[in-house]
């Protein structure tokens, strides 16, 4: 069997190990060297180009059904739970907790839930919804059914590394929000980031409000492609007497976008986290479709 392997950046260090194992089983194995940002970013074009029988995608659960043979290797990581007892003091005022994590630690939710329940807490897990496949799982681009639990719980607790995933959930909720990072050995309340993110949103809307020429970003990645939305936004912009052009790419090169000097602002229809994570890489403001609509509603046709 001819197989193409695809790894996210954190797992690329194991590429040769897995390739050798599959080759010993009699397979013809290739490894994608392209960046991989999630299960929305499957290397199907590369797999078809080499005539692969299967794409093996590591580190993520199925994002959406595709017309190709894809095997998902979720790659669970068992992290230390040593910080849980230390978290009890910070969580003392809160009885009802929603526990969140990424695909790598979903298998640990049972133990985390049991620990808090043994210490008198009532635990809620967000149900699979949208692109999330497991109870308690959130994605960088999809926080599942977290917002619906906001009125039911007293606080949210994210278990895992970094702030990329929890910030997405933070902005969909209003209750106290805690991060337990077993890799950095820290417990932090991150409510302050709500104000920071809201300030950044207001700033980019203000910068884009004077724009007359918009570039609408459309990614050709299988889980991000949304040309229909881009065309709708283009018509809405033009209905206000302004100009718009649809910009296509698989992975956007921000240096290349910066060379498009005629464009006053960019509108993102690709991964929603580009707006919050990559804003500083562009000379011109990058806004979401919702933020564009706020701007257009404030304008009259010239």
C-alpha positions as CSV (number, residue, x, y, z in Angstrom):
1,X,0.0,0.0,0.0
2,X,1.2,3.5,-0.8
3,X,0.7,5.7,2.2
4,X,1.3,9.4,2.9
5,X,1.9,10.4,6.5
6,X,1.0,13.9,7.8
7,X,2.1,15.3,11.1
8,X,1.4,18.6,13.0
9,X,4.6,20.5,13.9
10,X,4.9,19.0,17.4
11,X,4.9,15.5,16.1
12,X,7.1,15.8,13.0
13,X,10.0,14.7,15.1
14,X,8.5,11.2,14.9
15,X,8.0,11.1,11.2
16,X,10.9,8.8,10.3
17,X,10.1,6.4,13.2
18,X,6.5,5.9,11.8
19,X,7.7,5.7,8.2
20,X,10.2,3.0,9.0
21,X,7.7,1.0,10.9
22,X,5.2,1.0,8.0
23,X,7.8,0.3,5.4
24,X,8.9,-2.8,7.4
25,X,5.2,-4.0,7.1
26,X,5.6,-3.8,3.3
27,X,4.2,-0.4,2.6
28,X,5.5,2.4,0.3
29,X,5.6,5.4,2.6
30,X,5.9,9.1,2.0
31,X,5.8,12.0,4.5
32,X,4.2,15.4,3.9
33,X,6.6,18.2,4.7
34,X,4.0,20.9,4.5
35,X,2.9,22.7,7.7
36,X,-0.2,21.1,9.2
37,X,-2.6,23.2,11.3
38,X,-5.2,20.6,12.1
39,X,-7.7,18.1,10.7
40,X,-9.1,21.0,8.6
41,X,-5.8,20.9,6.7
42,X,-5.5,17.4,5.3
43,X,-2.8,16.7,2.7
44,X,-5.3,15.1,0.3
45,X,-4.0,16.9,-2.8
46,X,-0.5,15.7,-2.1
47,X,-1.8,12.1,-1.5
48,X,-3.7,12.1,-4.8
49,X,-0.7,13.5,-6.6
50,X,1.5,10.5,-5.6
51,X,-1.3,8.0,-6.1
52,X,-1.5,7.2,-2.4
53,X,-4.0,4.6,-1.2
54,X,-4.3,6.2,2.2
55,X,-3.5,9.4,4.1
56,X,-2.6,8.9,7.8
57,X,-3.2,12.1,9.7
58,X,-1.6,12.3,13.2
59,X,-2.6,14.4,16.2
60,X,-6.3,15.2,15.5
61,X,-9.7,13.7,15.4
62,X,-11.9,13.6,12.2
63,X,-13.0,17.2,11.4
64,X,-15.3,16.5,8.5
65,X,-16.0,13.7,6.0
66,X,-13.9,13.7,2.9
67,X,-13.8,11.8,-0.3
68,X,-10.5,10.1,0.4
69,X,-9.3,7.2,2.6
70,X,-8.0,9.1,5.7
71,X,-6.9,7.3,8.9
72,X,-6.8,9.6,12.0
73,X,-4.3,8.8,14.7
74,X,-5.4,11.0,17.6
75,X,-2.1,10.6,19.5
76,X,-3.1,10.8,23.2
77,X,-0.6,12.4,25.6
78,X,-0.9,11.5,29.2
79,X,0.1,14.6,31.3
80,X,0.7,14.7,35.0
81,X,-2.3,15.4,37.2
82,X,-0.1,16.6,40.1
83,X,-1.5,20.2,39.8
84,X,-5.1,19.1,40.5
85,X,-4.8,19.2,44.3
86,X,-3.1,22.6,44.1
87,X,-6.0,23.9,42.1
88,X,-8.5,23.2,44.8
89,X,-7.6,26.4,46.7
90,X,-8.2,28.7,43.7
91,X,-11.4,26.8,42.8
92,X,-12.7,26.8,46.4
93,X,-15.5,29.4,45.7
94,X,-16.9,27.5,42.8
95,X,-19.1,24.4,43.1
96,X,-20.0,23.7,39.5
97,X,-17.1,23.3,37.1
98,X,-16.9,22.8,33.3
99,X,-13.7,20.9,32.4
100,X,-12.3,21.4,28.9
101,X,-9.3,20.0,27.1
102,X,-7.8,19.1,23.7
103,X,-7.9,15.8,21.8
104,X,-4.5,14.9,23.4
105,X,-6.0,14.7,26.9
106,X,-9.6,13.7,26.4
107,X,-8.7,10.2,27.7
108,X,-7.7,11.8,31.0
109,X,-11.1,13.5,31.6
110,X,-12.5,10.6,33.5
111,X,-9.7,10.8,36.1
112,X,-9.9,14.6,36.3
113,X,-13.7,14.5,36.7
114,X,-13.4,11.8,39.4
115,X,-10.8,13.8,41.3
116,X,-13.0,16.9,41.5
117,X,-16.1,15.0,42.3
118,X,-14.3,13.3,45.2
119,X,-13.5,16.8,46.4
120,X,-17.2,17.9,46.4
121,X,-17.4,19.5,42.9
122,X,-20.1,19.0,40.4
123,X,-18.5,18.5,37.0
124,X,-19.9,19.4,33.5
125,X,-18.4,18.4,30.2
126,X,-19.4,20.1,27.0
127,X,-21.1,17.8,24.5
128,X,-19.7,17.0,21.1
129,X,-20.9,19.8,18.8
130,X,-19.7,21.3,15.5
131,X,-16.3,19.9,14.6
132,X,-15.5,18.5,18.1
133,X,-15.9,14.8,18.2
134,X,-15.5,14.0,21.9
135,X,-17.1,15.1,25.2
136,X,-15.1,17.8,26.8
137,X,-13.0,18.4,23.7
138,X,-12.4,21.9,22.2
139,X,-10.6,22.9,19.1
140,X,-8.8,26.1,18.3
141,X,-11.4,27.1,15.8
142,X,-14.4,25.4,17.5
143,X,-15.1,25.4,21.3
144,X,-17.9,23.0,21.0
145,X,-21.0,23.5,23.1
146,X,-19.2,25.5,25.8
147,X,-21.3,28.7,25.5
148,X,-24.5,26.8,26.4
149,X,-23.0,25.8,29.7
150,X,-22.2,29.4,30.8
151,X,-25.4,29.8,32.8
152,X,-25.1,26.3,34.4
153,X,-21.6,26.4,35.8
154,X,-19.7,28.7,38.2
155,X,-16.3,28.4,36.5
156,X,-14.5,26.9,33.6
157,X,-11.2,24.9,33.9
158,X,-9.0,24.1,30.9
159,X,-6.5,21.3,31.3
160,X,-3.6,21.3,28.8
161,X,-0.7,23.2,27.4
162,X,-0.7,26.9,26.2
163,X,-3.4,29.5,25.8
164,X,-4.3,29.0,22.1
165,X,-7.2,26.6,22.8
166,X,-8.6,28.1,26.1
167,X,-8.7,31.7,24.8
168,X,-11.2,30.6,22.1
169,X,-13.5,29.2,24.8
170,X,-12.9,32.2,27.1
171,X,-14.3,34.6,24.6
172,X,-17.5,32.6,24.4
173,X,-18.1,32.6,28.1
174,X,-18.5,35.0,31.0
175,X,-17.7,33.0,34.1
176,X,-14.3,32.8,35.8
177,X,-11.9,30.8,33.6
178,X,-8.8,28.8,34.8
179,X,-6.0,27.2,33.0
180,X,-4.1,24.2,34.5
181,X,-1.0,23.7,32.4
182,X,0.8,20.5,33.4
183,X,3.7,21.2,31.0
184,X,4.5,24.6,32.4
185,X,3.5,23.6,36.0
186,X,1.2,26.5,36.4
187,X,-2.4,27.3,37.3
188,X,-3.7,30.7,36.1
189,X,-7.0,32.6,36.0
190,X,-7.2,34.2,32.6
191,X,-10.3,36.4,32.8
192,X,-8.2,39.4,32.2
193,X,-7.7,38.3,28.6
194,X,-11.3,38.9,27.8
195,X,-10.8,42.7,28.1
196,X,-7.5,42.5,26.1
197,X,-9.2,40.5,23.3
198,X,-12.1,42.9,23.2
199,X,-9.8,45.9,23.1
200,X,-7.9,44.3,20.1
201,X,-11.2,43.7,18.4
202,X,-12.3,47.3,18.8
203,X,-8.9,48.5,17.5
204,X,-9.0,46.4,14.3
205,X,-12.6,47.4,13.6
206,X,-11.6,51.1,14.0
207,X,-8.6,50.6,11.7
208,X,-10.7,48.9,9.0
209,X,-13.6,51.4,9.3
210,X,-11.9,53.8,6.8
211,X,-11.1,51.1,4.3
212,X,-12.4,51.4,0.7
213,X,-10.7,48.4,-0.9
214,X,-11.0,45.0,0.7
215,X,-9.1,41.7,0.1
216,X,-11.2,38.7,1.1
217,X,-9.1,35.7,2.1
218,X,-10.3,32.2,1.0
219,X,-8.3,29.2,2.0
220,X,-8.4,26.1,-0.3
221,X,-7.8,23.8,2.7
222,X,-10.5,21.2,2.7
223,X,-11.8,22.2,6.2
224,X,-11.6,26.0,5.7
225,X,-12.7,26.6,2.1
226,X,-15.7,29.0,2.0
227,X,-15.9,30.6,-1.4
228,X,-19.6,31.1,-1.1
229,X,-19.3,33.2,2.0
230,X,-16.5,35.3,0.3
231,X,-18.7,36.0,-2.7
232,X,-21.6,37.1,-0.5
233,X,-19.2,39.5,1.4
234,X,-17.8,40.8,-1.9
235,X,-21.3,41.8,-3.0
236,X,-22.2,43.4,0.3
237,X,-19.0,45.5,0.2
238,X,-19.7,46.5,-3.4
239,X,-23.3,47.4,-2.5
240,X,-21.8,50.1,-0.3
241,X,-19.9,51.6,-3.2
242,X,-16.5,50.1,-2.2
243,X,-14.2,47.6,-3.9
244,X,-13.4,44.0,-3.0
245,X,-11.3,41.2,-4.4
246,X,-11.2,37.5,-3.4
247,X,-7.8,36.2,-2.6
248,X,-7.1,32.4,-2.8
249,X,-4.3,30.4,-1.2
250,X,-3.8,27.1,0.6
251,X,-1.7,28.7,3.3
252,X,-1.5,32.4,3.3
253,X,1.9,34.0,3.1
254,X,1.7,37.2,5.1
255,X,4.7,38.8,3.4
256,X,3.0,38.3,0.1
257,X,-0.2,39.8,1.4
258,X,1.7,42.8,2.6
259,X,2.8,43.4,-1.0
260,X,-0.8,44.1,-2.0
261,X,-0.5,47.8,-1.3
262,X,-3.8,48.7,-3.0
263,X,-5.8,46.8,-0.3
264,X,-6.8,48.8,2.7
265,X,-8.1,45.9,4.9
266,X,-8.4,42.1,4.7
267,X,-11.4,40.0,5.6
268,X,-10.9,36.4,6.7
269,X,-13.1,33.5,5.7
270,X,-10.4,30.9,6.5
271,X,-9.4,29.7,9.9
272,X,-11.1,32.1,12.3
273,X,-8.1,32.2,14.6
274,X,-6.1,34.1,11.9
275,X,-7.8,37.3,13.0
276,X,-6.7,37.0,16.6
277,X,-3.4,35.1,16.2
278,X,-1.8,36.7,13.1
279,X,-3.0,40.3,13.1
280,X,0.4,41.7,13.8
281,X,1.9,40.0,10.8
282,X,-0.1,42.2,8.4
283,X,0.4,45.9,7.7
284,X,-3.3,46.3,7.1
285,X,-6.1,45.3,9.5
286,X,-7.5,41.8,9.2
287,X,-11.1,41.4,10.3
288,X,-13.7,38.6,10.6
289,X,-16.9,38.5,8.5
290,X,-18.9,39.6,11.6
291,X,-16.6,42.5,12.1
292,X,-17.0,43.5,8.5
293,X,-20.8,43.5,8.8
294,X,-20.5,45.9,11.8
295,X,-18.5,48.2,9.6
296,X,-20.9,48.0,6.6
297,X,-23.9,48.6,8.7
298,X,-22.4,51.9,9.8
299,X,-21.8,53.0,6.3
300,X,-24.1,54.6,3.7
301,X,-23.6,53.9,0.0
302,X,-21.4,56.6,-1.4
